[in-house]
């Protein structure tokens, strides 16, 4: 499993979070890709996820948009788990801080 995340320009209007996952195993795998955004106090201000199944070698691009309510520093974290009911990590988590003006 591999995952990555990147972001387009940050504005007060919209933040676009883009991630991708690839199944590098030789069998199909169920997954859930979680997007979590926290503010400078560590409060979760957005939490969303996409679930599905990837075939061997399949690469899937995922995106989520978010509208910040105020300026400040935010942390974007992504996780790839087996499922919400079984949060077994399939990839290392990703974390990056951004400043919204």
C-alpha angles and dihedrals in degrees: 000000000000132000137180138177135200137171138220123223114319117233137158088256106055144352116201115205115196124189137167135203129195128193105223092175125099094240137057116271133199113221146172120211112205126200114197126179122190130185127229090278091055093251114147106240097172134021125173138149145193122211133192145113128281124206120223110293094004117145119204127190116210131185139185130186125214132185112215113220096206141010120267145091118313132182120219114204129181129192133186112207136171090245142323090259091048108035095192107154115241093180139016113274119254124220132181133165123223134185117223116201 
